[in-house]
Amino acid sequence: MVEHEFMIITGGGDGIMGAAQRGAGREMSFGLNIRLPFEQRANETIEGDKKLINFNYFFTRKLNFVKETHAIALFPGGFGTLDETFEVLTLMQTGKARLIPVVLLDKPDGGYWETWMEFLSDHLFKLGFISADDFYFFKIMHSVDAAVDEITGFYRVYHSARWVGEQLVLRLAHPLSEARIAELNEQFSDILRHGAIVQGEALIQEMNEPEIVALPRLVFTPHRRSFGRFRQLIDAINCAD
């Protein structure tokens, strides 16, 4: 990920967190450590670095994880792993966090996330607690290369999003063709409160972000529900020629 100009943010501990930061190197590492009465000392790569922050509470630590990250990779673990997984998915499902790629990564022959997925499918989904669209918030991967492709592919055309009143503005790396815009309007008409998805320039309210003012935009007024459909829209945008 460092080769793609991403910094690596971890919990600052050893194990998979330490391995990730050894791979990234000290300069490209950021640590969010938690003070516990046992274990969880900072790994040697990030220990003593100004980019290591120590937290007393899990909720403030998780807030900073979600606030600062542009992609999340989760690995098999215990209660803490599942807590973070469900919190991230809940925030995206309810529109309280921006949509970013969430990769659930395991070793090639691992079945951790498939077992977790069975619980979601056989219980939460069948009981009506989550919808089919909610499964688009994450991808299960068994290869580091596939995970990297998923994360970088998320930003192939899509850049970022911002709410301006009731309008959702999607910033793009390059403009889409008129034919592609028409296809998106047909495919995602169900998410529109009124009007259509239109391509244009930055809105006046976005002028406080001068570094991205020149990017083309898709602007529309959606229903603020079914955020999994918004993720599908981003995927469709990234498939554009």
C-alpha positions in Angstrom: 0.0 0.0 0.0 2.9 2.3 0.6 3.8 1.9 -3.1 0.4 3.5 -3.8 1.2 6.4 -1.4 -1.0 5.1 1.5 0.1 5.5 5.1 -0.5 2.5 7.3 -2.6 3.1 10.5 -2.7 0.3 13.0 -3.4 -0.2 16.7 0.3 0.1 17.2 0.7 -3.4 18.8 2.6 -6.5 17.8 1.4 -9.4 15.7 -0.3 -8.5 12.4 -0.2 -4.8 13.4 3.5 -4.9 13.9 4.0 -6.8 10.7 2.1 -4.2 8.8 4.2 -1.4 10.2 7.4 -3.1 9.6 6.4 -3.5 6.0 5.4 0.2 5.7 8.4 1.5 7.7 8.4 4.1 10.4 8.0 7.1 8.1 4.8 5.8 6.6 3.3 4.4 9.8 0.8 5.8 12.3 -0.1 4.1 15.5 -3.2 4.4 17.7 -2.4 2.4 20.8 -4.6 1.5 23.7 -3.5 1.5 27.3 -4.4 -1.8 28.9 -3.5 -3.5 32.2 -2.0 -6.3 30.2 -0.3 -6.8 26.8 -0.6 -4.1 24.1 2.8 -2.4 24.1 3.7 -0.4 21.0 5.6 -2.3 18.4 9.3 -1.4 17.8 8.6 0.3 14.5 6.3 2.9 15.9 7.4 3.0 19.5 8.6 6.5 20.5 7.4 8.1 17.2 5.4 11.3 17.2 2.8 9.6 15.1 2.0 7.1 17.9 -1.0 8.2 20.0 -2.0 6.4 23.2 -5.7 6.2 24.2 -7.4 5.4 27.4 -10.7 4.5 25.8 -11.6 2.2 22.9 -14.4 4.5 21.7 -12.0 7.5 21.1 -9.5 5.1 19.5 -12.1 3.8 17.1 -13.3 7.3 16.3 -9.8 8.3 15.1 -9.4 5.0 13.1 -12.6 5.7 11.2 -12.1 9.5 10.9 -8.7 9.3 9.4 -8.7 6.2 7.2 -9.4 5.9 3.5 -9.6 2.0 3.6 -9.8 -0.7 6.2 -8.3 -4.1 6.2 -9.5 -6.4 9.0 -7.9 -9.7 10.0 -9.1 -12.7 12.0 -9.2 -11.9 15.7 -11.2 -11.8 18.9 -13.9 -9.6 20.4 -12.0 -6.4 19.5 -11.8 -7.4 15.8 -15.5 -8.1 15.6 -16.3 -5.0 17.6 -14.4 -2.8 15.1 -15.9 -4.7 12.2 -19.5 -4.2 13.2 -18.9 -0.6 14.3 -17.5 0.3 10.9 -20.3 -1.4 9.0 -22.9 0.1 11.3 -21.6 3.6 10.7 -21.6 3.2 6.9 -25.0 1.5 6.9 -26.5 4.4 8.8 -24.7 7.1 6.8 -22.6 8.2 9.8 -19.3 7.5 8.1 -18.1 8.0 4.6 -18.0 5.0 2.3 -14.5 3.5 2.0 -13.3 0.0 1.0 -13.5 -2.6 3.7 -11.5 -5.7 3.1 -11.8 -8.8 5.3 -8.5 -10.6 4.8 -7.5 -14.1 5.7 -4.9 -16.6 4.7 -5.5 -18.6 1.5 -7.0 -21.6 3.2 -8.7 -19.7 6.1 -12.4 -19.8 6.8 -12.7 -17.2 9.5 -14.7 -14.6 7.5 -16.7 -17.2 5.7 -18.0 -18.5 9.1 -18.8 -14.9 10.1 -20.6 -14.4 6.7 -22.7 -17.5 7.4 -23.9 -15.9 10.7 -24.8 -12.7 8.8 -26.6 -14.6 6.1 -28.3 -17.4 8.1 -29.4 -15.2 11.0 -29.2 -11.4 10.6 -30.3 -11.4 7.0 -33.0 -14.1 7.2 -34.4 -12.4 10.3 -34.7 -9.1 8.5 -32.2 -7.3 10.6 -30.0 -6.4 7.6 -30.7 -6.0 3.9 -29.1 -7.6 0.8 -27.6 -4.2 0.0 -25.6 -4.2 3.3 -23.4 -7.0 2.0 -21.8 -4.6 -0.5 -20.0 -2.7 2.3 -17.2 -5.3 2.5 -15.3 -7.8 0.5 -13.8 -11.1 1.7 -10.3 -11.7 0.3 -7.7 -14.4 0.6 -4.8 -12.7 -1.2 -2.9 -9.5 -0.3 -2.7 -8.7 -4.0 -6.4 -9.0 -4.4 -6.9 -6.8 -1.3 -4.6 -4.1 -2.7 -6.5 -4.2 -6.0 -9.8 -3.8 -4.2 -8.6 -0.8 -2.3 -6.9 1.0 -5.2 -9.7 0.1 -7.5 -12.2 1.9 -5.2 -10.4 5.2 -6.1 -9.9 4.4 -9.8 -12.5 7.0 -10.8 -14.3 7.8 -7.6 -12.4 10.4 -5.5 -14.5 11.5 -2.5 -18.0 12.6 -1.5 -19.6 15.5 0.3 -23.2 16.4 1.3 -24.3 19.9 0.4 -27.7 20.3 2.0 -29.8 17.5 0.6 -27.5 17.0 -2.4 -24.8 14.4 -2.5 -21.7 15.4 -4.5 -19.4 12.7 -5.8 -16.0 13.9 -6.9 -14.4 12.0 -9.8 -10.8 11.6 -11.1 -12.1 12.2 -14.6 -15.5 13.0 -16.2 -17.8 10.2 -17.4 -19.4 10.0 -20.8 -23.0 11.1 -21.4 -23.9 7.5 -22.2 -22.5 6.3 -18.9 -24.4 9.0 -17.0 -27.6 7.8 -18.7 -26.8 4.2 -17.6 -26.3 5.3 -14.0 -29.6 7.2 -14.0 -31.4 4.1 -15.2 -29.6 1.7 -12.9 -29.9 3.8 -9.8 -33.2 5.6 -10.2 -34.4 4.0 -7.0 -32.1 6.0 -4.8 -33.2 9.4 -6.3 -35.7 11.5 -4.3 -36.2 13.7 -7.4 -34.3 14.8 -10.4 -31.4 13.0 -12.0 -27.7 12.3 -11.6 -26.0 15.2 -13.4 -22.4 15.9 -14.1 -21.0 19.3 -13.4 -18.5 21.5 -11.6 -17.9 22.2 -7.9 -20.7 23.8 -6.0 -20.1 27.2 -4.4 -20.2 25.5 -1.0 -17.2 23.4 -2.0 -14.9 26.3 -2.6 -13.3 25.8 0.9 -11.6 22.7 -0.6 -9.4 24.4 -3.3 -7.2 21.4 -3.8 -10.0 19.5 -5.4 -12.2 22.2 -6.9 -11.1 21.3 -10.5 -12.4 17.7 -10.2 -15.6 16.9 -12.1 -18.7 16.0 -10.0 -21.8 13.9 -10.1 -24.6 15.8 -8.2 -28.0 14.3 -7.2 -30.6 14.4 -4.5 -31.0 10.9 -3.0 -33.0 9.2 -0.3 -30.9 9.0 2.8 -31.3 5.3 3.2 -29.9 2.1 1.6 -26.4 3.3 1.8 -25.3 0.0 0.4 -26.8 1.2 -2.9 -24.5 4.2 -2.7 -21.6 1.7 -2.5 -22.9 -0.1 -5.6 -23.1 3.3 -7.4 -19.4 3.9 -6.6 -18.5 0.4 -7.9 -20.4 1.2 -11.1 -18.6 4.5 -11.5 -15.3 2.8 -11.1 -16.2 0.4 -13.9 -16.7 3.2 -16.3 -14.4 3.4 -19.3 
